[in-house]
């Protein structure tokens, strides 16, 4: 900086000092005499002379102008400083004299200084950029450090003396830490300490700034101390620099955050040690906050409820009247302990006075510490008893007047009754928010709501149906007539204890009186606590007995609002659907547990016209004809449920309408019983079932109307409920004109479904129509016989084209149809299209009368008998059960044992070539010989396909290599569940079935070339309708055949292997397969030995009678495979341990003997002396070969190297084998 600029800067600093001092005169005038003020003027003149000596005329002029003008302004209102008129006049004269003198001096030097002043003024203006300085709001502040401790500038020891040092210290709200920010103009500011009235100062001589002088408090009016500051925004705070030199700033020595750290000037570096925030004192914040929110709510009497749980209220514990009693939250009960008189003082602070005690809400000990307990206490006007109510959305935050950062808080956010209330740092949670309710206003609102809803329910007698539990209603427990009798939920029974007379009081409230007791619905004790019991009580006109029926969702439902408190409604406790569930009050929550329907207990249902509903019908919703009314399970029992079900043509879904005296009975064809609204119960949701009866049972009478859209609505006479459908159930509901109540009646022109059926006599469901001896002959007799699911008892019912309700009934045995000979006997014969083979259906006794078209007579079980062999004939209709029959849908082939014969020659049957048990054995056609190779177990799979398993081999009918191509060979193969082993059966005609491959539905089982000779091959082939593809299923039985494989045996002792049973058994099996192994070869060459390991090696020496133990299945299996591999064999050994003995017999069926671990002489397991890896060694361990079994005698055959060939009970050997750990290996 050149000499001229330094001169101007010094001049400007001096000017600012003068300006600062003169701006302080306003305060000085309030505390000094006029003589003191004149002294100040003289000091300004002295400063101006100093400037004049430096040749700074402009500074002189400015100093005089500012100083004198300030002085003149200060003296303008003498009353403000207590000066007399005479003293004021003297002060003005003195100021004028000084002004004139200075003006004369300036005039003498003016001409020679004009050029330099102009230049200096221009340079000074260009050098000051005010935009880089912050604009601050006047006010009282703490100057808070941004160091981590957030300590503040503080006058050491709270001194009021000029020259007292400034330090850093923890904030504690004292006046020594608070500064008034004074706007000096030109973005210059001074900080005046509240306690001392002195300014935050620095040495006026900027040349000493580099010495890092400590800041002090001083008057700043003596030219020695500067107090004007610039502020620059840095991050979230400010850096304060002396106006004299922006290169320096207020600084915390060493950036230390300790109490007592010096505050100094230091080269500006904008570090956190130089960055401060201006924070208002708590008192200021509180005062501003209180003023701003004084009108957030009016004075009055309130319940103060937690916004977190609106039914928990601010409460004095135990309703105490004692000073110091604890304050808590507690279930709202409307007592005086929860009522608070709230008033504002002139500054907007709130006092909360408890109505019960007259004491006020108080922070214990006046502590501003977060977590301090809140109590009630005698009023003392302290900040501990003042609060600021800050509206926050729909709730209020109660801020303590002790500290703006703490507010009323529920401890831990816990909303349980008895939870303590305290102060806590404001965290914005709902545990610190409250809602204020003025009881008088609320009750006025309830009265208005009652008037508004008075017309919703007419006076009368009702059942109050509840929204949960199905047909549950409001009920007085046990029909009690006593005061306090409990009200509960109970299944509707139409007793007087469940009926209520509704009336209205003068305000429009409902009074709900029980018909049985004459008592009214009442909230126990008039309490507004959630969960308060609902009871009956003598009428007393209190709000506890008044209710409002407010419309709810779904339509037609209401919630019963209590007159005690808004949102307090009648509720089924826990939403329980159980009988006896309690009725209580609870906060309105929109759940079904709070829905009530008012159902007239004495409905008046007008009769309907005769709509001409003659004949038989199905009933469905008009919106869904695919699901029809159905008697569950086809039951004929009283009480069987009515539901909707997929249309299936059964009589359980067929109904007729019987018109009687203006009402209809709806009668089921299967049972002959009528639709009945259970118990005549008027409760919506009452179930509909079937019940026997006549026209006198009003529960079964319906008024039916035809709607404009062609649908029908059926209203029950007894209950006024409409037949409705929900979730596939039929029930009674309040009329709503909804789709669930619009029904379609579809008249049936044909009563029988088409398909495959068994036909039972109505007198006995087990007695069915049967072809005698399963004959396929023309004229084969028809009889009743016990159901056995054979083809001889299965019939195809087909409608005759162009003839209503007319059918043929075809036997699946032969394809011949049911007819009557001239003598009236019923048999089957080839179809000739004559009327004697045609039948019409009539419904009677819940079954079908088959009426012969030729004769008009009906099918009849001779003598009304249902015994096996009872003859079927034609007879005149007599209405007996002997002439009533029922159709039951059946599968074409059921699970069971069959011979599968060629339909064109039933003496030729499917046969496994040579009776083989092997995989891949060919399937052929062969003359029937009753062997197991020609018998097949059929299993119906879950997907509707069948699996066909040969009885002897237990292998499945299988398409070779799963080839889905015409000509693929058919063999037997072990079961694998694949499509190559799954089949579908279709009936063709004439007693012939096709067997389709699941690989390809167009490929069917086929006799190659259509040949019927023995050995003709079976394949799959494209369906062509030929006889080669027609088969017949004849039921049979199968007795399993015994298996005894020719496994050799030799005695282990005779070859010197007293402990070598495992190697001996393996040798026997290998020789069974023809390997010619020597008696000791396996023991000496292939089975390793060990001094301990008996799982993978032989433990000890098998030749030693005293030092030989055993080898387990893993080791023997490995030795066998090593041998087989070295022999170049395709056979392999498999460890099948864990397989049950009964399943091991399947290996025998395939020709594979099994080595199993048992005990010597097949006795109980002896002492166990070693364990290893899940295996154990016992003193009588033994290994044998399972070589055969006889399922008829339940015996097994064993090759035993000690006992030779032996036979044992299979169950015993299974037990011994299991006790020895179920170890087994098989070679195959």
Helices and strands as residue ranges (DSSP letters): H 3-23, H 25-29, H 34-53, H 57-76, G 78-80, H 85-127, G 130-132, E 139-145, E 152-155, G 156-158, E 166-169, G 175-177, E 179-185, E 188-193, E 199-203, G 206-211, E 216-218, E 225-226, E 229-234, E 237-242, E 248-252, G 253-255, E 263-267, G 272-274, E 276-279, H 282-292, E 300-306, E 312-316, G 317-319, E 327-331, G 336-338, E 339-344, E 350-354, E 360-363, G 364-366, E 374-377, G 383-385, E 387-392, E 395-400, E 406-410, G 411-413, E 421-425, G 430-432, E 434-437, H 439-452, E 460-466, E 472-476, G 477-479, E 487-491, G 496-498, E 500-504, E 510-514, E 520-523, G 524-526, E 534-537, G 543-545, E 547-551, E 558-562, E 568-572, G 573-575, E 583-587, G 592-594, E 596-600, E 617-621, E 624-631, G 632-634, E 642-646, G 651-653, E 655-660, E 663-668, E 674-677, G 678-680, E 686-691, G 698-700, E 702-706, E 712-716, E 722-726, E 729-733, G 739-741, E 743-747, E 755-761, E 764-771, G 772-774, E 780-786, G 791-793, E 795-799, E 806-811, E 817-820, E 826-829, G 835-837, E 839-844, E 847-852, E 858-861, G 862-864, E 872-875, G 881-883, E 885-889, E 896-902, E 905-912, G 913-915, E 923-927, G 932-934, E 936-940, E 946-950, E 956-959, G 960-962, E 970-973, G 979-981, E 983-989, E 992-997, E 1000-1007, G 1008-1010, E 1016-1022, G 1027-1029, E 1031-1035, E 1043-1044, H 1061-1072, H 1081-1081, I 1082-1086, E 1089-1090, E 1098-1099, H 1113-1126, E 1133-1135, H 1141-1149, E 1154-1159, G 1160-1162, E 1168-1172, E 1175-1178, E 1181-1190, E 1195-1200, E 1204-1209, H 1210-1219, E 1224-1227
